[in-house]
Amino acid sequence: MKFKSFLKLVILAVVIVGGYMIYTSDFFESKPPALDVYMVLDKKFVKIDEKAYWNPEKKIEIAAKDESGIKGYKVTAKTSDGVLVVDKEVVVLKKPKEKIFVLPTPEVKLPDGAKVHYEITVTDWSNSHFFSGNKAIKKLDLTIDTQAPLVNVIANSYKISYGGSALLIFKVIDNSIESISVSNGTNDFKVFPFMKPGYYAVILAWPVQNTFFNGTITVLDKAYNKKRVAIPLIKDLSPKYRYSNIKVKDNFLNGKLNELIDTVGERSPDSFDNNKNKFNYINETIRNRDEALISKVSSDVDYTSMTEPIELNAFLPLKGSVVVGSFGDHRSYYLGKKLISKSLHLGLDIASVKNAPIVSTNSGKVLLTELLGVYGNTTIIYHGFGLSSLYSHMSKFSLKPGENITAGTIIGFTGQTGWAFGDHLHLGLLVQGNPVRDVEWMDAKWIKANITDVFMKAKNIIEDAGDQNKTEKY
C-alpha cells in the first residue's frame, strides 16, 4: 500500500516536472514575433513611426522575426469614418524564422489628407496559448500624402561669381516638411526661416576649391515626396586667381618655422627627419587643423530662429590699408627645385601701420578668440544668415567669445603671430564655414545690389502677400 502511494507520488512528480520542462521549453515559448516597419526608398530602408505620412506609391515593408517560425499574418485597414479598405490574411508555409511582406495599399484611391488606420497581426508556430501561438499586433496611423512640395523662388542675387557669394529667398508650400537643403553641387547649405512661416533665406557660396556650380533647392516632405528646383543664378567665371611659386629659404626653416613648431607645442623642431617633413607639418597638418576649426566654429550657428532682413556695411577693418596677399592664391612651395608642399590662401592680407587698430564695420557676435597655429591670434565674428568674418595674425585681442558687438568696435590690433611675415591682417569672410571672395563684401555697391536690395525685394513681396490674404478674408 505504501509502495503504491510512493509510486503515485513519483509519477505525479515526474508529470509535474515533465510538464514544467515542456512548458518552459521552446515547444511552448511565449515570446511574440518582433515586428519592424520600413519604407523603401531607392533601395534604402527607412524605419517609420506608428504615425506617419505615406504616399501609397512608395512601398512599406513589414519585417517579422520569430524563433519558432512565422505561421501567418493578417492586415486590415479602415478610414477615419470606419470604411474597410484593406482586409488580407496570409498563411505562411515552411515556418520561416523571418518573413518580410509588403503592406497592402487601400483598395480605393484616397484623397490627400485622408487617414488610414492599419492593424497588422502576425502569429508564430509556438504551441503556447493552448497551441494557438503567440501574436504580435502593430498599429499604424498613416496620412495619405501624394503631392511633392511646391517651391517658389521669391528673390535672389542676379549672379554668383567663382569664389563668391549670393543670396536666395524662397517659399515652400507643404504640410509636412522633413528637410530643406540648398546645394552648390558640392556643398550643402542650411536655410534660415525668414520673416513668416514657409519662407526661407540662405546665403550660399561657390568656393574657389570647386570647379563648377550647380545650384539646387531640395525639399523632402515626411511622406518622402521630393521636389528639386534649379537656382536661377547666372554663373560668372570671370574671377581669376593667382598661382604662385615660392622658394623656401634656410633662414625660414631654421627661424620662423621652428618658432611656429614651438608655439604649437606638440613636437620639437629636432624631431623631424628632414626639412620637408618639418615644413609639411606646419603648412599642411597644422593649417588643415586650423581651417577645420575655423569652418566648424563659423558654421555652428542657430539655423532655427525666425530671421529678419539685415543691413550690412562694407567690411573695411583697416583704415588706409593696402593689399599684400590675394584671396584664392594657389601657392606651391619649393625646396631647391623640388616641390614640397601646396596651400590655398583663403583670405585677403592687408596692411597699414604696425599694431594698427582693427575695427568691425558691422555688428555681430564673437564666436572665437584663440591662438591658432598658422593663423596666429584669430577672432571670428558672426553677422547673421551664416556669414562670419575672420581676423588673423593679430598682436592682441580686444574681445571675448560670446560678446555682442556694434559697428565701430575695436576687434584687436594687427601683428605677425602665426605664419606671418611682417605686421598685417589676414581678413576672411566665410559663408557657413566656406571662405569666399573678400572683395565682394568689402564693396558697398556689391552688398547693396546682391544682399540689401534682394532682402528688401523679398520683404515687400512677403508683406504684400500677407496684406492680400487679409483682404481676401474680408
Secondary structure, DSSP 8 states (H G I E B T S, - for coil): -HHHHHHHHHHHHHHHHHHHHHHHSGGG-----EEEEEEEETTEEEE--SEEEE-TTS-EEEEEE-TT-EEEEEEEEEETT--EEEEEEEE--S--SEEEEE----SS---TT-EEEEEEEEEES--HHHHT--EEEEEEEEEE-----EEEEEEE-SEEETT-EEEEEEEEE-SSEEEEEEE-SS-EE--EEBSSTTEEEEEEE--TT-S----EEEEEETT--EEEEE---EEE------EEEEE--HHHHTTHHHHHHHHH-SS-GGGSSSHHHHHHIIIIIIHHHHHHHHHHHHH-S--SS-B----------STT-EEEE-TTEEEEEEETTEEEEEEEE-SEEEE-STT-EEE-SS-EEEEEEEE-SSS-EEEEEEEETTEEEEEEEESEE---TT-EE-TT-EEEE-B--SS-SSSBEEEEEEETTEEE-HHHHT-HHHHIIIIIHHHHHHHHHHHHHHHHHHHHH-
